[in-house]
Amino acid sequence: MEDLTLTLTLLLLAAAFMAGFVDSIAGGGGLIAVPALLLAGLSPVEALGTNKLQGLFGSASATLAYARKGHVDLRTQLAPAALAALGAALGALLATVIPGDVFRAFLPFLLVAIALYFALKPNMDDIDRARRLSPFLFGLLVVPLIGFYDGVFGPGTGSFFMLAFVALAGYGLLKATAHTKLLNFASNLGAFAVFAFVGVISWKIGLMMGAAQFLGAQTGSRLAMKNGARIIKPLLVITCVALAVKLISDPANPARVWFGI
């Protein structure tokens, strides 16, 4: 897929910018980018691989923006980031073995549950709370598991990281968002390495969209740091619900048969 019309190029750039913007605040950028890549004529596996490439730019951009303002200490998070990357790489390697239909069927319901958690939980703000897991156990058990999911399937990874940071690590919403972007970058990198190795990435499209996603993530992360939980919470809820609707409306989703939807 090398020949792009001007209209298609503009569509991909706009999708990448919006994906970076939304992803830097609430996750779910793939909800915008992957359909655009499929519309451009890429196969499903090419769309996933290319999305990992362009997603690297957005997650790196947001991570740097949050780190510059002191919302995440990159040096202390190197070990969890490495575990996220390792988990994602293993997930990508095993993607052909793990039954993706199971994830596709149950993920919409999990996303709705996450949306309800953030919408209804009282005192959901930027203040840190008591943690339920030590940083060591959180990094050792939770981080690579979510990274593995990102490599195997992907949609909703940012929402799962956000839920884990808030519910288990006790982070406020802004701090959780900042750390989610770092670990999302690491898991993207792990999965990207595998997809690049097997040769399913459209480099021209991925790099072009990456530049637009970088700018979108800069814009979104600055807005998040300015408004904190006031914008992160509602956008996170909307993103989870939108992703759930998108997944459950897919005619190929086995949940439509399993649950008679």
ABEGO torsion letter per residue (X at the ends): XABBBAAAAAAAAAAAAAAAAAAAAAEGAAAAAAAAAAAAGBBAAAAAAAAAAAAAAAAAAAAAAAAAAGABBAAAAAAAAAAAAAAAAAAAAAAAABBAAAAAAAAAAAAAAAAAAAAABBGBBABBBBBABBAAAAAAAAAAAAAAAAAAAGBGAAAAAAAAAAAAAGBBAAAAAAAAAAAAAAAAAAAAAAAAAAGABBAAAAAAAAAAAAAAAAAAAAAAAAAEAAAAAAAAAAAAAAAAAAAAABAABAAAAAAGX
